[in-house]
Amino acid sequence: MAGVWTEKLADQIRDIIALTLARRVKDPRLGFVTITEVRVTGDGREATVFYTVLDGADQASSAAALESAKGMLRTAVGKKLGMKFAPTLAFVRDAIPETSQEMEDLMARVHDMDAELAQRRVEGAYAGDPDPYKKPADEDDGDD
């Protein structure tokens, strides 16, 4: 079951990187970084680390700080896990905040459209006659 092994390995790598970033990396360019997910290949040789940055302005500098600390983080992962080969690390900024903001904007737009539709429903009138059904002709019309 390689899937379970890689999931456990990914969780351990996530914890090790987060702890090392908090305790050992003293780069002033590093903003408030959160490690959201780690994905490991089936052989355990490569790990993709997804992260988010709290402040939007610090994203470029935080990415540079993570790239410069990549060697130290890989060494820490290798030592803590006791693996023969420490996985190479690739840092990717997670798109969760942007995606969630887009979803919030779409939901607000849908809410506004629903309110507009409800307002039209209250003010609206039927197309055509109010009573579209045919009725028998009155017998009093008197062609006598």
Buried (B, 14 or more C-beta within 10 A) or exposed (E): EEEEEBBEBBEBBBEBBBEBBEEEBEBEBBBEBEBBBBBBBEEBEEBBBBBBBEEEEBBEBBBEBBEEBBEEBBEBBBEBBEEEEBBEBEBEBBEEEEEEEEEEEEEEEEEEEEEEEEEEEEEEEEEEEEEEEEEEEEEEEEEE
